[in-house]
Amino acid sequence: MVYPYVTVTSGNRVGKSYSLDPTDENRIGRGAECDIVITDPLCSRVHAILVQDTDGWWFRDDKSRNGSFVNGQKVDEARLIEGSVIRVGSTEFAFHLATQPITATSPAEAHATQTIVKNTPINPTDTGLIAWADLQESQHARDLLLLYQLSLKLLRSTEPDRVIRTALELLHERTNASLVGFLWLSDEGELKPKHFVPQDPGEGFSLSESLTRMVCDKRHAVWIADEPPEDSSQSLDDFADAVCVPLCNKDATLGAVHVYLKHGRFPQLDFEFTVSLANILSSALVRAWQQAILQADHNRLVNKSADSNELLGESKPMVELKAKISRVARASGCVLIRGESGSGKELVARALHKASSQADRPLLAVNCAAIPSELMESQLFGHKRGAFTGADNDHIGWFQQADSGTLFLDEVGEMTLEGQAKLLRILEGHPFQPVGSSQEISVDVRVIAATNRDLREFVKEKRFREDLYYRLSVFELYIPPLRERGPDISLLLDFFLEHFKRQHGRPQLQLADAAREKLLSYQWPGNVRQLRNVVDSAVVMADGEQIQAIDLGLRDAGSNDLESLRIDHWERKLINESLKRSGGNVPEAAKLLGIGRATLYRKIDEYGIER
């Protein structure tokens, strides 16, 4: 194997050697983007280029201000041979083709004499796997198997620390290294040790920060052999051989993997294996971080919304509903969920999906009532760029996004007739075309629809397709309103109360008996959603250590005349209204009600009404 390099023979850094990359251009100049950077005022920002082709190595001037010279002759281009002398500005280099790695002093750690055995650029898009042609060598085949097994393990790992630990342990075992470590590069540019294998490297030991910064800045993997001085301390000087590989992801650098050996040298295959493992680790670590962020966001949303992993309810209607859900979930047909607004139709849809064979696949929820009619088809089935005014980019519709999973269509009665026709074709197993596209798309999606309207009336009014109605209602589930669920009101009340006490930091808060009685006797026209919001508001608004009836803020706007047939319900409402109209004057309120003052006083005390 031939190692091409140039050595500074005159000018700054005399004796400094630079290895050359045969697969890329090697730029010389003052600019930071150059591969060989020299602080020479007579040198241009990019002065010249060294490059290899089929005829050998060539030196090319890059339109420099002061020109370039080879063997004393000013040239625009010249072929190089062993010993050729190159001059750029006031700096001279000797070109060499060696059979052994070059020896140089690292600018990062000038106190140590180092042998740069390998300097490889890192591309995060590379697979990092060994070429198939190399599989004839048994160690290459074993390495490929190890990397394959590592990839499977990392795919199953969702914790960033576990991902790093798994990769480092395999690297330590494969290379027989004295020490393997990972230095994390924070967003603030600080280097922080993350992991060591073995876990206790020794007191006072730290990974080489200067080496880490060098490989991270250049995005190159470096293989360096050190010869430690006699008075070596706990540093890179304690090791005879070292490999450092940056973890690159697109434009960012996550940190660097270090592999140190106290005695001897790493084989070439160890370097290649480390680079391959680092590329796999980089992708796995980014995925694990993203998963951790998503999980944290999910937990935050669950805590904020008082969500539950199961349908809460022990009343007879809810027990029957849960039994139906367990049976219907195992079937494959469409499901139509009926229920009043706020009764929990999406919770039922999620329970169906969770109990189905598609529980490990996506569940997407779409509120059809929130989509403008002119965009209904585009949102559900997608569109191509330019299909209509404002379609600046291709859009993947909800059906395509939910492929192999479940799509929950809330308020399905609000779909346009054109959208209903496409939905029917999909449910019948036909492909569909996104708006503005001639390409057909087939999906495998289970549809769960929900409505708080009477779709049979919509069918009679020609606002909903009859054939689609029968297709959607293969299985039909009805969610009883909260007022018909008896003991569930108390169960849900306690659940929401405990949740919002924790969320708002009021663990000592209690619910007064009068307030509980008022909540239990209320008819809840807004169902579970209304109960949740009332409790949330009451926990915040309560002044003392108890939630009083006045803190509940119950509102009956939009309720119908027959929300309750209980006389005490209407008596309470009429008394409150009369007191409101009379400005709290009891005799005047009694006249409005057509009853005596004594009777009104008694009923005010009986119902605990505040005047």
N, C-alpha and C positions, 0 to 999 in steps of 0.2 A: 504494500500500500504506500502511496506517495503522499507526503504532507507538504503542500505549497505554503510558503510564508515569506515575509520580507522583514529585514532587520535594519533598524536605524543605525547608520554608520557615521553620520555627521549632522549636527544640529541638536535640538532638544531631545532628551531621552535616548542618548546613545546607548546601544545595546538592547534596546527594547525590540521585541519581536512580535509580529502580528500574523496569526494564521489567516489564510485566505479560503474563502468558500468557493469551491469549484462550480457550484450550481447557481451562483448569483453574481451580480456585479459587486465589486469591492471598491467603494468610493474613498478617495483621499482628499482631505481639505480641512478648513477651519470650522465648518458648520457642524452642529450637533447631530445632524442626520447622517453624517459620514461614518463609515465603518472604521476608518483610521483617522482619528482627529489629531491634528498637530497645531500647536499654538505658534504659528509662523506668520508675521505680518506680510511677508512676500507671497503668501499662499492664498489662493482664492477660496471662496466658501466651499464650492465643490471644484477641486482643481483637476483631478484626473481619475481614471477608472481602470482597475485591473479586472480582467475577465478571461475566462477560458472558453475555447470552442474546440472543434474537431482538429484544428491545426496546432493547438497548444495554447499557451498563455500570451495575452496581448496587453500592452499598455496604451491607453488612449487619453490624450489631453481633452479636457471638457471645456474648451473655449476659455482657458484661464487668462488672467491679465498679464502675467509675466512668463507664460510658456512653460513647457515641460521638456526634460532632457533624459535621454537614455544613452549611457556610455559616452557622455559628453556632447552628444549631438541633439539639437533641438528637433523635436518630432511632434507630429499630430497623432501618429500611431506607429507602434513598433512591436515586433515579436520578441518575447523574452526567453532567454535560456538561463541555465544555471550560472549564477554569478553576475548577471546583468546588474548595472548600477543605474538607479533611477534618481533623478533630482527634481524636486518640486519646491519652488522658492529657494530657501537656504538649507533645506533638509534633504539628505541623501539616504537612500535605502539600497540594500543588496537583496536581489531576488534569489530564492533557493527552492530546490525541490528535494526534500529529504525523505529518507525511509524510516525515520524515527520522529516522534512528536517533538515540537519545538520546546525550548526552555525560555521562560520569561519571568519577569517580576510583576506581580499583580499590582495595578495602581490602587486597588481597593485596600490591600494589606501589604504595604511596601516593605514591611519588616521580614516577610517570609519569602523564601525562594520557592517558586512553584513551577510545575510543569503542566501546561495547558494541553491535555490529551485530546479533548474534544470540545467544540464550541458550536452548538446546533441551535438555529432559530426555532422558536416554538410557535406553531400555528394551532389555535384552539379549535379550528374546524377539521383538523386532521383526525382520523380515527385512532391514530397512535398504535395501530396493529402492525405486526411484522409482515413483510411481503410474502405472498404465497410461494414465491420461488425459493424462499429460505426454509420452507417446511421440510426439505429433505434432511436438514440437520435436526437431530433429535431434541437438542436443547431448545431450539426455536419452537418446535412443536409443543414441548412441555410449557414453554412460556406463553404460547398462545392459549393453551388450555387454562393456565392459571389466570390470565387476563379475562377469559370468558367466564370462569367461575367467579372472579371478583366482580365483574359487571352484573351478574345475577344477584350477588349478595347486596351490592350497592343499590340496585333497583328496589330491593325489599326494605332498604333502610330509609327512614324518614327523619332521623335525628342527625343534624350536621356533625356533632361530636362523634357519633357512632360511625358515620361514613369515613371520617378522617382516621379514626382508630383502626377500623377494618383494613383500610388500604395500607397504613403504616406497618401493621403487624405482618401482612403478607410480604411487603417489601423487605422488612427486616429478616424474615425467614428465608426469602428467595436469595438475597444477596449475601447472607451471613455477615452483615454489617455490624460494626461495633456499636453504632448509634444511628437511629433514624429519627428525624424530627420534622415538625412543620411550624413555620413562622407565618403568622397571619398578618396581612397588610391592611390596617384599618382604613376607614374612609378619611381620617385625618392624616393619613400617611405614616402613622406610628406602627412599628413592628412589635408584635406581641406573640410570645411563645404559646403554642396551643397544645401540642402533644409531643411526647418523647416515647421511644421504644428502645430499650427498656425504660420504664416510667421514671426511675430515679437515676439520672445521668451522673450524679455526683455534685457535691456542694460547690457553688460558685460557677458552675458551668453554664454557658449560654451558646446558642447557635450563632454563627457568624452573621451579624447584621449587615456588615459592609458587603459581604458576598451576596446576601439576599437582595440588597438594593441594586447591586450591579446586574444580576440576572433579571430582576423585575424591570429595571429601566430599559435594558436591551431586549427583553423578552427572548433571551437565549438560554439554553441549558448549557451548563459549564461543567467540565470534568477536570479537576485540578489535583495534582499530586504535590504534597508538601513534604519538605525535609525539615523537621522541627529542630530548632537550636537546642543546645545542651540545657539551657535554663528555661525550658518550655513551661508555660503556665496553662491553666485551664482555658484554652482557646482552640482555634483551628490548628494551631501549631502542634497540638497533641496527636494529630492524626496524619498518617502517611498518605492517605488518598481520600478524596472527597468529590461527591457529585451534588450539584445544586440545580434544581429544575423549577422554573416559575410555573405557577398555575394561572394560565391565561384564559380569559373568557371575553370574547369579542374585543372591546376596547379597554377592558378593565383587567387588572392583575390582582388576584386574590391573595397571593402569598407565594411561598416557595417550600419545596420539599428538600430536605438535606439528608444525605446518606454519607456517613463517615466510616473509615476503616483505619484501625490503629496500626496494623502491620500488613505489608504486602500491597498488591494493586488489584483494583477491580478489573475483571475481564470486560471486553467490549460488549458482550451480551448483557452484562449488568447495567451498563449505561443505557442501552437501547430499551431494556425492560423498564428502567426507572422513568424514562421519557414517556413510554407508552402508558404506564400506570398513572403518571401525573396528568396526562390528557384525559383519561377516564375519570380520575378523581375530580378534576376541575368541573366537568359536566355534572357529575353526581352531587358535588357539593352545592353548586348553584341550584340544582333541582331540590335538594334537601332544604336549603334556606327558603326557597319559594314555598315549599310545602309547609314549613314552620310558620311563615307569615300568613299563609291562607288559613292554617289551623287556628292561629291566634285571632285573626279577624273573625273566623267562624264562632269561636268561643265568645268573643266580645259581642257579636250580634245576638247569639243565643241568650247571653246574660241580660242584654238590653231589652230583648223582646219577651222575656219570660216564657221561652219556648220549652216544650217538654218532648222527650223522646217517645212518649206514648200518649194515647188519647185518655184524658182524665175523665173518669165517670164510672159510677157504680149503680146508677139507676137502671131499671129494667130496659128502657129503650136503648141505652148505651151498651148494655151487655149484649143485647140482640144485634146491634150494629157491629160491634167488635167481632162477633161470631160470623157475621156475613162477610166482613172484610177478610178474615182468614181464609174463607172458602173462595171468594171471588179473586183474591190475589194470585192464587195458583192457576187460574184460568188465563186464557190468552185474549179474550174478546174485549171490546171497548166497555167502558164503565161511565154511566151518567150519575153524577152526584147532585141531589136536589136538597135545598135547604135555604132558610132565610139568610139574609146578609149578616155576617158576623158569627155564624153558627159553627164555623170551622171546616169548611169544605176543602181547603188546601191541606189541612192537617189529615183529613181522611185520605186524600190523594197520596200524601207522603207515607201514610201507614200502609196503603195498598202497595206502593212501590217497594217499601222496605220488606214486606212479607213476600214479594214476588221473586221469581228466578232472575230478575234483572236488577236486583238490589245493588249490585256492584257497578252498575252503569249509570249514566247521567239521568237525572230527573230535572226537567226544565219546566218552569211555570210561566204562563203567558196570560195576562189579563186582557182579553179581547175588547173589553169596554174601554180600555185606555189607549187603544190604537185607532188613529183616525181612519175612517172608512176607506179613504183613497190610498192608504198605505197598508191596508190589511193583507193583501196578497204579497206585497213586497216583504213584510216582516215575517210572515209565516213560511213563504216558499222561496224567498230570496230574489235578487235581481242582478242584472248585468249592468256594467257601467254604461251610461248613456241611454238606459231604457226609458227614462222619463226625466223631466226637468228636476235637477237637484241630485240625480243619481251619479255622483262623481266617482264612485268606486264600486267594485263588485261587493255584494252583500250576501252572506250565507244565511239562509232563513232558519227559523226555529226548528223546522222538521229535519233539516239536514244536520243541524247541531245536535239534535236528540237521537240521531241514528243509533240503533241497537239498544236504546233506552226507553224512557217514558216521557211523554209530553202532556202536561196538564193545561187544558184550555179552560180557564175560568171565564164565566159569563159568555159561554159559547153562543148564546142567542143573539149576541151583538155582531156576529160575523155577517159580512155582506153575502148576497146570493152567489156572486162570482166565487168568493172564497169558499162558500159551502160546497159548490160544485167540485172544486179542486180537492177539498177535504174528502169528499165522498169517493173520488177516484183513488186517492191514496189508501183509504180504508178498505177498498176493494182489491188492493194489491197492485194497482197500476202505477207507473212512474209519473213524475210531474216535471214541468219545465219552469225554471225561474223566470220572472218577468223579463222580457227582452232577450231570452235565450232560446236557441233551437235544440239544445242538448237536454236529453231526458235524464232525470235522476231518480233512482230507486232507493227507498229507505225502509228500514225495519223498525217501526216505532209503535209502541202501544199508546193509544190515546185515552186519557181520562178527561172527561168533560164535566163541567159544573155549571149550574145556573140557579138563580133565585127567582126565576120567572117560570111561568107555565108554558113549556114549549109546545104543548098540544094546542093551546090557544094561538100561538105564533103560527103553527101549521095551518090552522083554520083561516088565519088572516093572510096567508101566503107570504109570511115574513120568514118562514123557516121551511126548508125542504122536508117533505114527509119521509122520503127514502133515507135521508141523512138522520132524521130523528130515530127511525127504527134501527139504523146501523149503530148509532151511538148508545142506545139504551138496551144493548144486549144484556147488560147487568145494570140494575138501577138500585142505588142506595139513597135512603132518605135520612137526613140528619134532623132529629127532633129539635125544636127551639128550646132555649134554656129554661123557659117558664114551665115546660112539661117534663123537666128532668129532676124535679124534687130534690133529693139529697145532694145532687151534684153541685147545686149552687153553693152550699156550705163548703164542699170539698174544694171547688175552684176558688172560692173566696179566701180560704186559708192558704192555698198554694200561691196565689198572686200577692197576698199580704206579706208572706214570708220573703218572697222574692224581692219586692220593692222596698221592704225594710232594709234588706242587705244592700241593694243597689243605691239607695239614697242615704245610707249611713245612719239609720234610726232603729237600731235593734231593740230598744226598750219600748218602742211604741206599741200600744195596745188598742184594741177595738172596743169601744163602749157598747154595752148591751143594747142601748137604744139604736145605735148605728147598725149593729148586726141585725137586729130585728127588722129595721127598715130595708136593709139590703136583701134579706131573705124573703120579705113580703113583696118586693118590687117585681114587676112583670118582665123587665128586661127586653124591650122591643129590639134593642141592638145586639142581643144575645151575648156570647162569651166575649166578643171584642169590646162591647160596652162595659161589661163587668171589669175587664182588665183595665180599661182606661179610667174608670171611676176609682178603682183602688189605687192606681198609680197617682192620680191627682190628690186623693185624700191623704196619702202618706206624705206628700209634699206640703199640702196646705194646712195640716193639723198644727195648731199652736202649741198645745201641751203634750203630755205623755199619752194622751188618749185621742183616738179619732171619734169625734162626736158626729151626731146625725147632720148637723149643719155643715160639716166639712165634706159631705159626700157629693154635693153638686149634681144631684140627679136631675136630668132634664127629660121632659116628655115630648119635645118637639117632634112632630112627624108621626106620633103614635095614632093608631086608629081608635074609633069610638068603642070598639069591643075588645080592647086589650085585656080587660078583666071584667068578670061578672060579680066580683066580691063587693058587697055594699060598703064595707069599711074602707076599701080602696078609694071609692068615689067620695065617701064622706070626708076623708082626709083631704082629698084634692079640692073639694068644694069649700071646706073651711079655710084652707090656705088661700084660696082665691078671694074669698070674701074678706079676709083680714087684709089682704093686699089692696083690695079696692077701697076699703074703709080706712086705710092708713093705720091699722092696728087697733081701731076703735071697736071694742067687743059689742056694745049695744047696737052700733050701726051695722056691724057684720051680722048680728042676729036678725035684724030687720031684713037684710038682703037674703038671708037663708030661710026666713019665714019660721023661725023657731024662737023660743024664749031665751033670755040671757043666761039663766041658770043652766039650761040644757047645753048651751054653747060652751059655758065655762067648764062644765063637766066633761064634754067631749074633747076640749082643748087639753085638759089634764090627762084624759084617757089615752090620747094619741101622742102625747108628749110634744105638742106643737109649740114652736117658739113664736111669741108675739112680737 
